[in-house]
Amino acid sequence: MLVARRNSSLWSWWQNFLQSLLVHSSPEGVSPGLLVFFRVFLTVKILSPELFPQGWLATPAVASLGVLSVMLLLTVSRWYRLALALVAGVSGYEAYSSWPFTINHGGLEFIALMLLLLEPPPSSETQVLRAGTLIKLLMISVWFYSGMHKICDGYYLHGEFFALEALGQDTGMGKKLAALWQFAAGLLHENTSLPLLACCSARQLGVSVAGAAFFIGLSWATILAELLLPLALFFHRTRYLALAALFVFQGMIAYFSGEIDFAFTAYAILLLFVPVLYRWTYPVLIAAYLWVCPWG
């Protein structure tokens, strides 16, 4: 009996805690107009690579333009659930066909579509658990989990991941990190030649003290940004500063890692936190995505 009461008390506390998080993360809610622009962005982003495989700047087929136009009209109409179901079907098929190499943000987009599709009508009594709020919490959890994963993985604690990338220079990230270290080393008057003594062994990497401090600092700056900036979104006093920092942070991730596609998805969700600007920020974001054309 005592155990049952304790479990009931814990469950009640968890419900109150979750409701508090939901309210604090979105005190003003997400307006229906804002969600319309968000749905339009997801529709364009998910369907464009399928309808225009050679890129938007290539000569588009009339049929492809027609399909996209019809889908966009459905997305902004009262039949938007039909459009969401079709777009979610495309997103789900992409995830299934690319398994087990499915990109992470593909799953993020699919879950966001399902939340929008399954959201109860506005007249429902469930006013707290709205799709827009849950999508924002989903994005917050993605960043926070990424930071926790870096801590638990152990590959970032002493800067090993960034150091190996920079020393190897086998990837775009590695070349950019190496250039960044060479710039920093020039300011510190350090030797920029950093030999890799023993990759994937128990021995230490052959870097200088300043080099070790540089890569460790870079690793922990990334970890702390992923852990603390999402949490700062829950508090009104730090929300807009955290939003600005996350915009910059996500742009840096896209530049160094080349994860441009994920950056656009993250930016679209971040804009849900800025409801007063959506009438021009989402069109700008969509135009930027079509111009960058990451699938081409």
C-alpha positions in Angstrom: 0.0 0.0 0.0 2.8 2.3 0.9 4.6 1.5 -2.4 1.4 2.3 -4.3 1.0 5.6 -2.6 4.7 6.5 -3.3 4.4 5.5 -6.9 1.2 7.6 -7.2 3.0 10.6 -5.6 6.0 10.2 -7.9 3.7 10.0 -10.9 1.8 13.1 -9.8 5.1 15.0 -9.2 6.3 14.0 -12.7 3.1 15.2 -14.3 3.3 18.5 -12.6 7.0 18.8 -13.5 6.4 18.0 -17.1 3.5 20.5 -17.3 5.7 23.2 -15.7 8.3 22.6 -18.4 5.8 22.7 -21.1 4.4 26.0 -19.9 7.8 27.6 -19.3 9.1 26.5 -22.6 6.2 28.1 -24.5 4.3 30.5 -22.3 2.8 32.3 -25.4 2.1 29.1 -27.2 2.5 28.5 -30.9 -0.1 30.3 -33.0 -1.9 28.5 -35.8 -0.5 30.9 -38.4 3.0 30.1 -37.2 2.4 26.4 -37.6 1.2 26.9 -41.1 4.5 28.4 -42.1 6.3 25.6 -40.3 4.3 23.0 -42.2 5.1 24.8 -45.4 8.8 24.6 -44.6 8.7 20.9 -43.8 6.7 20.2 -47.0 9.2 22.1 -49.2 12.3 20.6 -47.4 11.2 17.0 -47.6 9.6 17.0 -51.0 12.1 19.1 -52.9 14.9 16.5 -53.0 12.4 13.9 -54.3 10.8 16.2 -56.9 14.0 18.0 -58.0 16.8 15.4 -57.5 19.2 17.5 -59.6 18.6 20.5 -57.5 16.2 23.4 -57.6 18.5 25.5 -59.9 18.3 22.8 -62.6 15.5 23.0 -65.1 12.5 21.9 -63.1 9.9 19.6 -64.6 6.4 20.9 -64.9 5.0 17.9 -63.2 7.2 18.3 -60.2 6.3 21.9 -59.9 2.6 20.9 -60.2 2.9 18.3 -57.4 4.7 20.7 -55.1 2.2 23.4 -55.7 -0.8 21.1 -55.0 0.9 19.9 -51.8 1.6 23.5 -50.6 -2.1 24.4 -51.3 -3.2 21.4 -49.3 -0.7 22.3 -46.5 -2.3 25.8 -46.0 -5.9 24.6 -46.3 -8.2 22.8 -44.0 -7.0 19.6 -45.7 -3.6 20.1 -44.2 -3.7 16.7 -42.5 -3.9 14.9 -45.8 -0.8 16.8 -46.9 1.0 16.0 -43.7 0.1 12.3 -44.1 1.6 12.3 -47.6 4.7 14.2 -46.6 5.1 11.9 -43.5 4.8 8.9 -45.8 7.7 10.3 -48.0 9.8 11.0 -44.9 9.1 7.6 -43.4 10.0 5.9 -46.7 13.3 7.8 -46.8 14.1 6.6 -43.3 13.1 3.0 -44.1 15.0 2.8 -47.4 18.2 4.3 -45.9 18.2 2.1 -42.8 20.5 1.6 -40.9 22.2 4.7 -42.3 19.2 6.9 -41.7 20.3 10.5 -40.9 19.3 11.7 -37.5 17.4 14.7 -38.5 15.3 12.6 -40.9 13.9 11.0 -37.8 13.4 14.4 -36.2 11.4 15.6 -39.1 9.3 12.5 -39.2 8.4 12.8 -35.5 7.6 16.5 -36.0 5.2 15.6 -38.8 3.5 12.9 -36.8 3.0 15.3 -33.9 1.4 17.8 -36.2 -0.7 15.1 -37.8 -1.9 13.6 -34.5 -2.5 16.9 -32.7 -6.1 17.3 -31.4 -8.2 20.1 -32.8 -7.9 23.5 -31.2 -11.3 23.0 -29.5 -9.9 20.1 -27.5 -9.5 20.5 -23.8 -5.8 19.4 -24.1 -4.4 22.9 -24.4 -1.0 22.3 -22.9 0.3 19.4 -25.0 0.1 21.2 -28.3 2.2 20.0 -31.2 4.2 23.2 -31.5 5.3 23.0 -27.9 6.2 19.3 -28.1 8.2 19.9 -31.2 10.2 22.6 -29.4 10.8 20.3 -26.5 11.8 17.6 -29.0 14.5 19.9 -30.4 15.7 20.8 -26.9 16.0 17.1 -26.0 18.1 16.5 -29.2 20.6 19.1 -28.3 20.7 18.0 -24.6 21.0 14.3 -25.4 23.9 15.1 -27.8 25.8 16.8 -25.0 25.1 13.9 -22.6 26.2 11.4 -25.3 29.5 13.2 -25.7 30.1 13.0 -21.9 29.1 9.3 -21.7 31.0 8.4 -24.9 34.2 9.6 -23.4 35.7 10.5 -26.8 35.3 14.2 -26.2 36.4 14.6 -22.6 40.1 15.1 -23.5 39.6 16.5 -27.0 40.3 13.3 -28.8 37.6 13.6 -31.4 38.5 17.1 -32.6 42.3 16.4 -32.3 42.1 13.2 -34.4 40.0 15.1 -37.0 42.4 17.9 -37.2 45.5 15.7 -37.2 44.2 13.3 -39.8 42.6 16.0 -42.1 40.7 13.2 -43.9 37.4 15.1 -43.7 36.1 18.5 -44.3 35.7 19.0 -40.6 39.3 17.9 -40.1 40.7 20.3 -42.6 38.7 23.2 -41.1 39.8 22.3 -37.6 43.4 22.1 -38.7 43.1 25.6 -40.3 41.6 26.9 -37.1 44.3 25.4 -35.0 47.0 26.8 -37.3 45.5 30.2 -36.9 45.3 29.9 -33.1 48.9 28.5 -33.0 50.1 31.4 -35.0 48.7 33.7 -32.3 50.3 31.6 -29.6 53.6 31.2 -31.5 53.2 27.4 -31.3 54.5 24.8 -33.7 51.6 23.9 -36.0 53.1 20.5 -36.9 51.3 18.0 -34.7 52.3 14.4 -35.3 49.8 11.7 -34.6 51.8 9.2 -32.6 49.4 6.4 -31.9 45.8 6.5 -33.3 43.3 4.3 -31.5 45.7 3.1 -28.8 46.3 3.8 -25.2 49.1 6.2 -25.9 48.6 9.9 -26.0 48.4 12.0 -29.1 51.6 13.9 -29.9 50.3 17.5 -29.4 51.8 20.4 -27.4 50.3 21.6 -24.2 48.7 24.5 -26.0 47.3 22.1 -28.6 45.9 19.9 -25.9 44.3 22.9 -24.2 42.9 24.1 -27.5 41.2 20.8 -28.4 40.0 20.1 -24.8 38.6 23.6 -24.6 36.8 23.2 -28.0 35.3 19.9 -26.9 34.0 21.2 -23.6 32.7 24.4 -25.1 30.7 22.2 -27.5 29.4 20.0 -24.6 28.5 22.9 -22.4 26.7 24.7 -25.3 24.6 21.6 -26.0 23.7 21.1 -22.4 23.2 24.6 -21.1 21.8 26.6 -24.0 18.7 24.4 -24.5 18.0 24.6 -20.7 18.3 28.4 -20.9 15.3 28.4 -23.2 13.1 27.5 -20.3 13.6 30.8 -18.6 12.3 34.1 -19.8 15.3 36.1 -18.8 17.7 33.9 -20.7 15.5 32.7 -23.6 16.3 35.3 -26.3 20.0 35.3 -25.4 20.0 31.5 -25.7 18.1 31.6 -29.0 20.7 34.0 -30.4 23.5 31.7 -29.1 21.9 28.6 -30.6 21.5 30.2 -34.0 25.3 31.0 -34.0 26.2 27.6 -32.5 24.1 25.7 -35.1 25.7 27.7 -37.8 29.2 26.8 -36.6 28.2 23.1 -36.5 27.0 23.3 -40.0 30.2 25.0 -41.2 32.6 22.6 -39.5 30.7 19.4 -39.9 28.9 20.1 -43.2 25.5 19.2 -41.6 23.7 21.9 -43.5 20.5 19.9 -43.9 20.1 19.5 -40.2 20.9 23.2 -39.6 17.9 24.2 -41.7 15.6 21.9 -39.7 17.0 23.2 -36.4 16.6 26.8 -37.5 12.9 26.1 -38.5 12.2 24.8 -35.0 14.1 27.6 -33.3 11.9 30.1 -35.2 8.9 28.5 -33.3 10.4 30.3 -30.3 10.1 33.7 -32.1 6.4 33.9 -33.0 6.4 37.6 -33.9 8.8 37.3 -36.8 7.5 34.2 -38.6 5.8 36.0 -41.5 9.2 36.9 -43.0 11.7 34.6 -41.3 10.2 31.4 -42.7 10.1 32.7 -46.3 13.7 33.8 -45.9 14.6 30.4 -44.5 12.8 28.5 -47.3 14.5 30.7 -49.9 17.9 30.1 -48.3 17.3 26.3 -48.3 16.3 26.3 -52.0 19.3 28.4 -52.8 21.8 26.3 -50.9 20.3 23.2 -52.4 22.1 20.7 -50.1 20.6 17.7 -51.9 22.0 18.6 -55.3 
